[in-house]
Amino acid sequence: MAYAGVNKTLLVASAWVGDMVMSHTLVQRLAQAQPQVQIDVLAPAATAPLAQRMAEVKHTHVLHVGHGELGLTRRWRIARQIRSAGYRAAYVLPNTWKSALVPWLAGIPQRSGWLGEMRYGLLNDYRRLEAGNYPLMIERFMALADPAGNLPPPPYPDPRLEVDADNLSKLCGQLGLSTTPRITALCPGAEFGAAKKWPARHYAALAQRLLDGGDQVWLLGSPNDKDDCARIAELAPGVVDLAGRTSLLDAIDLLSLADQAVCNDSGLMHIACALQVPTVGIFGSTSPAFTPPLGPLARVAEIELDCRPCFQRECPLGHLNCLHQLTPDDVAGRLQP
């Protein structure tokens, strides 16, 4: 049912957790420009929960389509539901043509996004990207809010995620967690691939150093990170291994308790920053010039090599020097004293 007099906007979000978190910059800009706007989100199941933690988002539509899957029937079904909601505008953040299908099928009058995979027609407010004008991903998101592609004056808004205090209290009880002594969260996973993952032995050496200094060390990650976290736990006895034991929303709440975090360039890095946790982001094949950890409490750990950034999932040279040669001492030097 459409709501008379309500300006409703749909944000079509990414399947990548980090991109979803960074999209909150656009959400904030839309809300500031149109205080009466209702902002809803369409996202895959993997990232949809994040919208629940964005203060400005009213409702989330979950698209049950796998990564890279066409799922035309399911897209058509959700488009029929969305058509009745009365959206006036849609902002399509992924660059694939599939991601533009639902707003088009739903007949949303304004459909904005970067041209991407030849999305003529699917988008009727398409922009041609000149990458040099928008070096940061958040700039590409925020530029969509302005018909001329103008950006707000810096400093840009940082992504922010809310914490569910009741869920957090329940988790601490269920998992037997304490908030003292100081908590350092380590997030050794990266869905993108091995070329983003600092070696487990380096994480373990850093964890042992922190444990020896009196910190608690929590390992956070998805079920895909259980092997790496188990290896770290084996090499650094005393860490609290939470990998695969929490949902994405649980991880948000638990990360909010951390006094500091060390993360690969990953979704959890962006989540930690959005919780205003002092965060060190480790960069191997990718570059902080495009998707840096955001906020005044963020730091970057990287080394300069001629071969990086290559933006590959696996090291094309087979050595991963960009990560192996970044030492635990290098990372520890960027942490809070």
Salt bridges, closest charged atoms under 4 A:
GLU56 OE1 - HIS24 NE2 2.64
GLU69 OE2 - ARG74 NH2 2.33
ASP125 OD2 - ARG127 NH2 3.03
ASP158 OD2 - ARG160 NH2 3.98
ASP215 OD1 - ARG182 NE 3.09
ASP228 OD2 - LYS197 NZ 2.71
GLU234 OE1 - ARG231 NH1 3.21
ASP253 OD1 - ARG53 NH1 2.66
ASP265 OD2 - LYS196 NZ 3.53
GLU302 OE1 - ARG308 NH1 2.96
ASP329 OD1 - ARG209 NH1 2.53
